[in-house]
Amino acid sequence: MQRRFNSVLAEGAQLRTTNTLKRARFDLKYYYDNYDLFKEACKKREMPFSLSDGYKDYYDQLKSLQAEILSTKQKLNRMNKQMKSLIIDEKKKSIDRSLEKVATAKIIRELKEPLAEKDGMVIELEDRLTAEASCLPNLIHSSVASKQKLVKYLNPTKEILDSGLDDFLLTPNEQLDHKDIMERLGLVDFKEATRVSGRGWYYLKGDAALLEQALVQYALKLARKSGFRMIIPPSMIKTEVTNACGFRPRDQNDEKQVYEIVADESSSNRLCLTGTAEIALAGLLSNHEFKESELPLHYAGVSRSYREEAGAAGRDTRGLYRVHEFTKVELFSWCKGDETLSMKRFDELAEFQMHFIESLGLTARVLIMPFNDLGAPAYKKIDIEALMPGRGAWGELTSVSNCLDYQSRRLTTQYREDGKLKYVHTLNATACAVPRVILAIVENFYDPATGSIVIPEVLRPYMDDKERIVKQ
């Protein structure tokens, strides 16, 4: 077995402590015992299963080597004590122990010689098993299925209620297309942004820019009332932290998902522009040990977010729906490593999101997302999708995920309970992804008769008490 085994898995694994993160510690036996369960989880998620066919054999070799090393060290301790006793006999009792000392020294030497090699073999096996385990996704909550499941509608129309459908179909209404409306009212400039920055960028102008600030302030106000502490995190994070959170600069098809920045070609210090404040918030308390009394802890972070997503021009890339840079308010929680407690918090975060969207007057649906829509860290995920009549589709506004200890193990975020170190559970939730909420407001509240957009009542105090957005 070579010291640096040839495996792409090692590239994303935190195999050594660095100046940024400690070595990730996995319960390798847990994956040994649940090998088939994780294999099934990967199959459901439609992603590669990273544990090799030899994982169990390698683990058995590791345990056997560790047992041999322990036994050898115990024998060494006995021999060292024996040598010490022989030396004492010579000094205090004037007894010649030369022959016994030579024999004992020979045994000690023979015991020590293979230890270095065996220690190296243990490190190599641990690296291999850790690299394989680090690429596994989370397990899946029992409520998650192969297809999305409707939890409820928010502010449903009579037409939706009368249909009785879980997946109410929509058709595009060109009169309500947000891009046309906003360009006509002078609220956005895609043309000049494309010339200056490229496709997928935009200028928000006039009352649209004010609407962004109103949404951010309203979301933060609700978050503070719900016990969240405010924080403004950095938008550039080291790639190793991004990886530890379950985000990769490139996906399994080698397509870029995250903007990655390198100082120069010879630099190993790589940075990512974060696609969500979740990454910076999770990293904030990496290498951290909580006191039990400090949990749970909740932060609301507002940041610019950046996403390099593939996609040809079309409905999903038209206007503000899928852009490269946007403002986002993100909620993040650290809880004790107890699934009952973290799932309770998961439900509370989902309730926060539902209240936020309902209070804006938007029609939306709450969905438990299916197996193949779960990111690697997510144990369970709920999305809320708003009715977007101009697009003729439902569009995701928020998402909430319980990651259990997926991120905390990779980031070494722990707490001490009854004297024992345990890993926290982490949860993340969108409070407000601004461009999509603006899109939904425009397409739902545009009044063709007056050519204006009705501002949701809860946002008016943040918009100079205006009731409508008119041509700028």
C-alpha positions as CSV (number, residue, x, y, z in Angstrom):
1,M,0.0,0.0,0.0
2,Q,1.6,3.3,-1.1
3,R,1.8,6.2,1.4
4,R,-0.1,8.5,-0.9
5,F,-2.6,6.2,-2.5
6,N,-3.9,7.1,-6.0
7,S,-7.4,8.2,-5.4
8,V,-9.3,11.4,-6.4
9,L,-11.2,10.9,-3.1
10,A,-8.2,12.2,-1.2
11,E,-8.3,15.6,-2.9
12,G,-11.4,16.7,-1.0
13,A,-10.7,15.0,2.3
14,Q,-9.4,16.8,5.3
15,L,-6.7,14.2,6.0
16,R,-4.3,16.5,7.9
17,T,-4.7,19.4,10.4
18,T,-4.0,22.7,8.7
19,N,-3.9,26.3,9.9
20,T,-7.6,26.5,9.0
21,L,-9.2,23.2,10.0
22,K,-8.4,20.2,12.1
23,R,-8.3,16.7,10.6
24,A,-11.8,15.5,10.1
25,R,-12.7,12.6,12.4
26,F,-15.2,10.0,11.3
27,D,-16.7,7.1,13.1
28,L,-15.3,4.6,10.6
29,K,-17.0,1.7,12.4
30,Y,-20.4,3.4,11.8
31,Y,-19.8,3.2,8.0
32,Y,-18.6,-0.4,8.4
33,D,-21.8,-1.3,10.2
34,N,-24.0,0.7,7.9
35,Y,-22.3,0.0,4.6
36,D,-25.4,-1.2,2.8
37,L,-27.5,1.6,4.2
38,F,-25.1,4.2,2.8
39,K,-25.0,2.4,-0.5
40,E,-28.8,2.5,-0.7
41,A,-28.7,6.3,0.2
42,C,-26.3,7.0,-2.6
43,K,-28.4,5.0,-5.1
44,K,-31.5,7.0,-4.0
45,R,-29.6,10.3,-4.4
46,E,-28.3,9.2,-7.9
47,M,-24.7,9.8,-6.9
48,P,-21.6,7.6,-6.8
49,F,-21.1,5.4,-3.7
50,S,-17.6,6.3,-2.4
51,L,-16.9,3.3,-0.2
52,S,-14.8,0.8,-2.1
53,D,-15.6,-2.9,-2.3
54,G,-12.6,-3.4,0.0
55,Y,-13.7,-0.9,2.7
56,K,-14.7,-3.6,5.2
57,D,-11.5,-5.6,4.6
58,Y,-9.4,-2.4,5.0
59,Y,-11.3,-1.7,8.2
60,D,-10.7,-5.2,9.5
61,Q,-7.0,-4.8,8.7
62,L,-6.9,-1.5,10.6
63,K,-8.5,-3.0,13.7
64,S,-6.2,-6.0,13.5
65,L,-3.1,-3.7,13.2
66,Q,-4.3,-1.5,16.0
67,A,-4.8,-4.6,18.3
68,E,-1.3,-5.8,17.4
69,I,0.2,-2.4,18.1
70,L,-1.6,-2.2,21.5
71,S,-0.5,-5.7,22.4
72,T,3.1,-4.9,21.4
73,K,3.1,-1.6,23.5
74,Q,1.7,-3.5,26.5
75,K,4.6,-6.0,26.2
76,L,7.0,-3.1,25.8
77,N,5.8,-1.5,29.0
78,R,6.3,-4.8,30.8
79,M,9.8,-5.2,29.4
80,N,10.7,-1.6,30.2
81,K,9.5,-2.1,33.8
82,Q,11.6,-5.3,33.9
83,M,14.7,-3.4,32.7
84,K,14.1,-0.7,35.3
85,S,13.8,-3.4,38.0
86,L,17.1,-5.0,36.9
87,I,18.9,-1.7,37.0
88,I,17.6,-1.0,40.5
89,D,18.7,-4.5,41.6
90,E,22.2,-3.8,40.4
91,K,22.4,-0.4,42.1
92,K,20.7,-1.2,45.4
93,K,21.4,-4.9,45.9
94,S,24.8,-5.1,44.1
95,I,23.5,-8.0,42.1
96,D,25.0,-8.6,38.6
97,R,22.0,-8.5,36.1
98,S,24.1,-8.1,33.0
99,L,22.9,-11.2,31.2
100,E,19.2,-10.5,32.0
101,K,19.7,-6.9,30.9
102,V,21.1,-8.0,27.5
103,A,18.3,-10.4,27.0
104,T,15.7,-7.9,28.0
105,A,17.2,-5.2,25.8
106,K,17.1,-7.7,22.9
107,I,13.4,-8.3,23.4
108,I,12.7,-4.5,23.7
109,R,14.6,-3.9,20.4
110,E,12.7,-6.7,18.7
111,L,9.4,-5.4,19.9
112,K,10.2,-1.8,18.8
113,E,11.5,-2.6,15.3
114,P,8.1,-3.4,13.6
115,L,6.2,-0.6,15.4
116,A,7.2,2.2,13.1
117,E,6.2,0.2,10.0
118,K,2.9,-0.8,11.6
119,D,2.2,2.8,12.7
120,G,2.7,3.9,9.1
121,M,0.3,1.2,7.9
122,V,-2.3,2.4,10.4
123,I,-2.0,6.0,9.1
124,E,-2.3,4.8,5.5
125,L,-5.4,2.7,6.2
126,E,-7.0,5.5,8.2
127,D,-6.3,8.0,5.4
128,R,-7.9,5.6,2.9
129,L,-11.0,4.9,4.9
130,T,-11.3,8.6,5.9
131,A,-11.0,9.7,2.3
132,E,-13.8,7.3,1.2
133,A,-16.0,8.2,4.1
134,S,-15.6,11.9,3.6
135,C,-17.2,11.7,0.2
136,L,-20.4,10.0,1.4
137,P,-23.6,12.0,1.6
138,N,-25.8,12.0,4.7
139,L,-28.4,9.4,5.3
140,I,-32.0,10.2,4.5
141,H,-34.9,10.9,6.8
142,S,-37.8,8.5,6.7
143,S,-40.3,11.1,5.5
144,V,-38.3,11.7,2.3
145,A,-39.5,9.8,-0.8
146,S,-38.6,9.3,-4.4
147,K,-40.9,12.2,-5.5
148,Q,-41.6,15.6,-3.9
149,K,-44.5,15.6,-1.4
150,L,-46.8,18.6,-0.9
151,V,-47.1,19.7,2.8
152,K,-49.5,22.6,2.2
153,Y,-50.3,25.6,0.0
154,L,-49.7,29.1,1.3
155,N,-52.3,31.8,0.3
156,P,-53.8,29.4,-2.3
157,T,-56.1,30.8,-5.0
158,K,-59.6,29.4,-5.3
159,E,-58.5,27.7,-8.6
160,I,-55.8,25.8,-6.8
161,L,-58.1,24.8,-3.9
162,D,-60.8,23.6,-6.3
163,S,-58.4,21.6,-8.4
164,G,-57.5,19.3,-5.5
165,L,-54.1,18.7,-7.1
166,D,-50.8,18.3,-5.3
167,D,-49.0,19.6,-8.4
168,F,-51.1,22.3,-9.8
169,L,-49.9,23.0,-13.3
170,L,-49.4,26.6,-14.6
171,T,-49.2,28.2,-18.0
172,P,-47.1,31.3,-18.8
173,N,-48.9,34.6,-18.9
174,E,-46.7,36.9,-21.0
175,Q,-48.5,40.0,-19.7
176,L,-47.0,39.2,-16.2
177,D,-43.4,38.5,-17.3
178,H,-41.3,40.2,-14.7
179,K,-38.4,41.0,-17.1
180,D,-40.6,42.8,-19.5
181,I,-42.5,44.6,-16.7
182,M,-39.3,45.7,-14.9
183,E,-37.5,46.9,-18.0
184,R,-40.6,48.8,-19.1
185,L,-40.8,50.5,-15.7
186,G,-37.1,51.3,-15.6
187,L,-36.4,49.0,-12.6
188,V,-33.7,46.8,-14.1
189,D,-31.0,46.9,-16.8
190,F,-29.9,43.5,-18.1
191,K,-28.6,44.9,-21.4
192,E,-25.9,47.1,-19.9
193,A,-25.0,44.5,-17.2
194,T,-24.5,41.9,-20.0
195,R,-22.2,44.3,-21.8
196,V,-20.3,45.2,-18.6
197,S,-20.3,41.9,-16.7
198,G,-21.8,39.2,-19.0
199,R,-24.9,37.1,-19.1
200,G,-26.5,36.5,-15.7
201,W,-25.8,39.9,-14.2
202,Y,-28.0,42.9,-13.7
203,Y,-28.5,46.4,-12.4
204,L,-31.4,46.9,-10.0
205,K,-32.6,50.5,-10.3
206,G,-34.8,53.0,-8.5
207,D,-37.6,51.4,-6.4
208,A,-36.4,47.9,-7.3
209,A,-33.1,48.7,-5.5
210,L,-35.2,50.1,-2.6
211,L,-37.4,46.9,-2.7
212,E,-34.2,44.8,-2.2
213,Q,-33.3,46.8,0.9
214,A,-36.9,46.6,2.2
215,L,-36.9,42.8,1.9
216,V,-33.6,42.4,3.7
217,Q,-34.6,44.7,6.5
218,Y,-38.0,43.0,6.9
219,A,-36.4,39.5,6.9
220,L,-33.8,40.6,9.5
221,K,-36.5,42.1,11.7
222,L,-38.5,38.9,11.7
223,A,-35.3,36.9,12.4
224,R,-34.3,39.1,15.4
225,K,-37.8,38.7,16.8
226,S,-37.3,34.9,16.5
227,G,-34.1,34.9,18.5
228,F,-31.5,35.2,15.8
229,R,-28.3,37.2,16.3
230,M,-27.3,39.3,13.3
231,I,-24.0,38.9,11.6
232,I,-22.4,40.0,8.3
233,P,-20.0,37.3,7.2
234,P,-17.3,37.4,4.5
235,S,-18.2,36.3,1.0
236,M,-14.8,34.8,0.3
237,I,-14.0,31.6,2.1
238,K,-11.1,29.1,1.8
239,T,-11.8,26.2,-0.5
240,E,-11.1,23.7,2.2
241,V,-13.9,25.2,4.4
242,T,-16.3,25.2,1.4
243,N,-15.5,21.5,0.8
244,A,-16.0,20.7,4.5
245,C,-19.5,22.2,4.3
246,G,-20.4,19.9,1.4
247,F,-20.0,22.3,-1.5
248,R,-17.5,21.5,-4.2
249,P,-16.1,24.0,-6.8
250,R,-16.8,21.4,-9.4
251,D,-19.6,18.7,-9.3
252,Q,-19.2,15.0,-10.2
253,N,-19.4,15.9,-13.9
254,D,-16.6,18.4,-13.5
255,E,-18.9,21.3,-14.1
256,K,-18.1,24.5,-12.2
257,Q,-20.6,25.4,-9.5
258,V,-18.7,27.9,-7.4
259,Y,-16.4,30.7,-8.4
260,E,-12.9,29.8,-7.2
261,I,-10.1,32.3,-7.0
262,V,-6.4,31.6,-6.9
263,A,-3.8,34.3,-6.0
264,D,-1.4,32.9,-8.6
265,E,-0.6,29.6,-10.2
266,S,1.9,28.6,-7.6
267,S,-0.3,29.4,-4.7
268,S,-2.1,26.7,-2.7
269,N,-4.3,29.2,-1.0
270,R,-7.6,28.9,-2.9
271,L,-10.7,31.0,-2.1
272,C,-14.3,30.6,-3.1
273,L,-17.0,33.2,-3.6
274,T,-19.7,31.8,-1.4
275,G,-23.0,30.8,-2.9
276,T,-24.7,31.3,0.5
277,A,-23.8,32.7,3.9
278,E,-24.3,29.2,5.2
279,I,-20.6,28.4,4.4
280,A,-19.1,31.3,6.2
281,L,-21.4,30.8,9.2
282,A,-20.6,27.1,9.5
283,G,-16.9,28.0,9.3
284,L,-17.2,30.7,12.0
285,L,-17.4,28.0,14.7
286,S,-15.2,25.4,13.1
287,N,-12.5,24.0,15.5
288,H,-14.8,25.1,18.3
289,E,-16.1,23.4,21.5
290,F,-19.4,24.7,22.8
291,K,-20.4,24.6,26.4
292,E,-23.6,22.7,26.8
293,S,-25.4,25.8,28.1
294,E,-24.5,27.7,24.9
295,L,-26.7,25.6,22.7
296,P,-28.8,26.1,20.7
297,L,-27.2,29.1,18.9
298,H,-28.9,30.9,16.0
299,Y,-27.4,33.5,13.5
300,A,-29.0,35.5,10.7
301,G,-26.4,36.4,8.1
302,V,-26.8,38.8,5.2
303,S,-24.4,38.7,2.4
304,R,-23.9,38.9,-1.4
305,S,-23.9,35.4,-2.8
306,Y,-22.3,34.1,-6.0
307,R,-23.1,31.1,-8.1
308,E,-21.5,29.9,-11.3
309,E,-24.3,27.6,-12.7
310,A,-24.4,26.0,-16.1
311,G,-27.6,26.5,-18.2
312,A,-28.6,27.7,-21.6
313,A,-30.7,30.8,-22.1
314,G,-34.3,30.0,-21.5
315,R,-37.1,30.2,-18.9
316,D,-34.9,29.3,-16.0
317,T,-32.3,31.8,-16.8
318,R,-34.6,34.6,-18.0
319,G,-34.5,37.8,-16.0
320,L,-33.8,37.5,-12.2
321,Y,-34.7,33.8,-11.8
322,R,-31.1,32.4,-12.1
323,V,-28.4,35.0,-11.7
324,H,-24.7,34.9,-10.7
325,E,-24.8,37.4,-7.9
326,F,-27.5,38.3,-5.4
327,T,-28.3,39.4,-1.9
328,K,-29.4,36.7,0.5
329,V,-30.4,36.5,4.2
330,E,-29.5,33.1,5.6
331,L,-30.5,31.5,8.9
332,F,-28.1,29.1,10.6
333,S,-28.5,27.1,13.8
334,W,-26.2,24.9,15.9
335,C,-28.0,22.4,18.1
336,K,-27.1,19.5,20.4
337,G,-26.4,16.3,18.5
338,D,-29.8,14.8,19.2
339,E,-32.0,14.1,16.1
340,T,-35.3,14.8,18.1
341,L,-34.0,18.3,19.0
342,S,-32.6,19.2,15.6
343,M,-35.7,18.0,13.8
344,K,-37.8,20.2,16.1
345,R,-35.6,23.1,15.1
346,F,-36.0,22.1,11.4
347,D,-39.7,22.5,11.8
348,E,-39.3,25.9,13.5
349,L,-37.2,27.1,10.6
350,A,-39.7,25.9,8.1
351,E,-42.5,27.8,10.1
352,F,-40.4,31.0,10.0
353,Q,-40.1,30.7,6.2
354,M,-43.8,30.0,5.7
355,H,-44.7,33.0,7.9
356,F,-42.4,35.3,5.9
357,I,-43.8,34.3,2.5
358,E,-47.5,34.3,3.7
359,S,-47.0,37.8,5.1
360,L,-45.9,39.0,1.7
361,G,-49.2,37.8,0.3
362,L,-47.5,35.3,-2.1
363,T,-49.2,32.1,-3.2
364,A,-46.8,29.3,-2.7
365,R,-46.4,25.6,-1.9
366,V,-44.4,23.8,0.7
367,L,-42.6,20.6,-0.4
368,I,-40.6,17.9,1.1
369,M,-37.9,17.4,-1.5
370,P,-37.2,14.0,-3.0
371,F,-34.0,11.8,-2.7
372,N,-32.3,13.2,-5.8
373,D,-32.8,16.8,-4.8
374,L,-30.9,16.5,-1.5
375,G,-27.5,18.1,-1.4
376,A,-24.8,15.8,0.1
377,P,-25.1,17.3,3.6
378,A,-28.9,17.3,3.8
379,Y,-30.7,14.7,5.9
380,K,-34.1,16.3,5.0
381,K,-34.9,19.4,3.0
382,I,-38.1,21.4,2.6
383,D,-38.5,23.9,-0.2
384,I,-41.1,26.6,-0.6
385,E,-41.9,27.5,-4.2
386,A,-43.9,30.6,-5.2
387,L,-46.4,30.8,-8.0
388,M,-44.8,32.8,-10.8
389,P,-47.5,33.4,-13.4
390,G,-45.3,35.2,-15.9
391,R,-42.9,32.2,-15.9
392,G,-45.8,29.8,-15.9
393,A,-44.1,27.8,-13.2
394,W,-43.5,27.3,-9.5
395,G,-40.2,28.8,-8.5
396,E,-38.1,28.0,-5.4
397,L,-37.9,30.9,-2.9
398,T,-36.6,29.2,0.2
399,S,-35.0,26.0,1.4
400,V,-34.3,24.5,4.8
401,S,-32.0,21.6,5.6
402,N,-31.0,19.6,8.6
403,C,-27.4,18.4,8.1
404,L,-27.2,16.4,11.4
405,D,-23.4,16.1,12.1
406,Y,-22.3,16.0,8.5
407,Q,-20.8,19.5,8.6
408,S,-19.7,19.5,12.3
409,R,-17.5,16.4,11.9
410,R,-15.8,17.9,8.9
411,L,-15.4,21.3,10.7
412,T,-14.8,19.9,14.2
413,T,-17.6,21.7,15.9
414,Q,-18.3,20.0,19.1
415,Y,-19.9,20.4,22.6
416,R,-19.3,18.6,25.9
417,E,-22.1,16.8,27.6
418,D,-21.6,14.8,30.8
419,G,-17.8,15.1,30.2
420,K,-18.0,13.6,26.8
421,L,-17.3,15.4,23.5
422,K,-20.1,15.2,20.9
423,Y,-20.7,16.7,17.5
424,V,-23.4,19.4,17.1
425,H,-26.1,19.2,14.5
426,T,-26.2,22.1,12.0
427,L,-29.2,23.5,10.1
428,N,-29.5,26.2,7.4
429,A,-32.5,28.0,6.0
430,T,-33.1,30.7,3.5
431,A,-34.8,33.7,5.0
432,C,-34.9,35.7,1.8
433,A,-33.1,35.2,-1.6
434,V,-33.8,38.7,-2.8
435,P,-34.0,38.4,-6.7
436,R,-36.5,35.5,-6.7
437,V,-38.7,37.3,-4.1
438,I,-38.7,40.4,-6.2
439,L,-39.6,38.3,-9.3
440,A,-42.5,36.8,-7.4
441,I,-43.8,40.2,-6.1
442,V,-43.6,41.7,-9.6
443,E,-45.4,38.8,-11.4
444,N,-48.1,38.4,-8.7
445,F,-48.8,42.1,-7.9
446,Y,-48.4,43.8,-11.2
447,D,-51.6,45.7,-12.1
448,P,-52.0,45.9,-15.9
449,A,-54.7,48.5,-15.6
450,T,-52.4,51.1,-14.0
451,G,-49.1,49.7,-15.2
452,S,-47.8,49.6,-11.6
453,I,-46.7,47.1,-9.0
454,V,-48.6,46.9,-5.7
455,I,-46.1,46.8,-2.8
456,P,-46.9,44.2,-0.1
457,E,-48.2,46.0,3.0
458,V,-45.5,44.7,5.3
459,L,-42.8,46.2,3.2
460,R,-44.3,49.7,2.8
461,P,-42.7,51.1,6.0
462,Y,-39.3,50.3,4.5
463,M,-40.2,51.9,1.1
464,D,-41.0,55.4,2.2
465,D,-44.6,54.3,2.8
466,K,-45.2,53.9,-0.9
467,E,-48.1,51.7,-1.9
468,R,-47.1,51.1,-5.5
469,I,-44.0,51.0,-7.7
470,V,-44.5,53.1,-10.9
471,K,-42.4,53.9,-13.9
472,Q,-39.1,55.5,-12.8
